[in-house]
């Protein structure tokens, strides 16, 4: 198609719009409404999924916690009821033998007294390593940091405190660099945890905890066994297999049945990740389907109008064919006009959708249904549906126009 032909189609389209303003508006309004419906619905679905994921992963994403227990099955001459205890070296063993584990940390815990001046608290003090903060989504506020390798190596007396601990001990003061006494031992505060949503936890909410280097914890309290081991995997779909591999590794070292879940109890948080993946896939497909039906009805309206346009312009088609226009030229003309209607309506629909989503994002609904997001997923879904609607609604009228008999057109 040459540039001159394209300009001719555009000019004829504009002339037709001016001649039939009300009809053109009502036709485009269907596309506009359908575009707004699918964009806003899918944007809500994406926002709801992200908010749920943020709430669900307050404790960490793709993590599992391993606690030692007691054997409930006899194994290799050992009876039942035998207590199992883990040590720090087990984390290195799991890392070496279970490739699916991408991060791991020992965890110690002790509830003790912490005070600043006359403000006294009884928080859970946790001894952890460097990677623990990333695994558990413990992100320090601006100006602070989490425990680093030098803190671990030198057994430094540094601490990262939860936001609720900070509020109680320091009120509105800037706690970074100040000292907190933990069981009468001074610790320098290097970080304050950002406030986060954490619907699930173990032992204590992170906002009420104090985190110190695990080497410092051991040197102060003399612990030889860890309270638990926490590990992270990158793919939640292999969580069940990884759990079996981790238990097998531990069973070889501590001589218990690898199927004995009570000897090494593992809470795999990726179970809900797998469930939520399919659940939100279904929700988004349902919302997208509703929006697609709305847009499909609008496409039928466009096709119906284009059939009417073809009928009204039969004489024009006959003249063009008589002057040398091919079937392909006629088909391309009406097909392009249909796409102009769909494109113009969808462009306006996208602008309105952006305004609606921006307005809804300003409302206090995030904690309940999330904030609607026009993500790449939303854009790709909408454009795909629009292309299908444009092709479907434009092809049949265009084919009818191109297949009209020249003699009959001129006679009409």
Secondary structure as UniProt FT lines:
FT   HELIX           3..19
FT   HELIX           21..56
FT   HELIX           57..59
FT   STRAND          63..68
FT   TURN            76..77
FT   HELIX           89..97
FT   TURN            99..100
FT   STRAND          101..111
FT   STRAND          114..116
FT   TURN            117..118
FT   STRAND          119..121
FT   STRAND          124..128
FT   TURN            130..131
FT   HELIX           132..135
FT   TURN            136..137
FT   TURN            142..143
FT   HELIX           149..153
FT   TURN            154..155
FT   STRAND          158..161
FT   HELIX           163..170
FT   TURN            171..172
FT   TURN            176..177
FT   STRAND          179..182
FT   TURN            183..184
FT   STRAND          185..193
FT   HELIX           206..208
FT   STRAND          209..213
FT   HELIX           214..221
FT   STRAND          228..233
FT   HELIX           236..238
FT   HELIX           239..254
FT   TURN            258..259
FT   TURN            261..263
FT   STRAND          264..268
FT   HELIX           270..312
FT   HELIX           314..322
FT   TURN            323..324
FT   HELIX           327..361
FT   HELIX           366..369
FT   HELIX           376..402
FT   HELIX           406..411
//
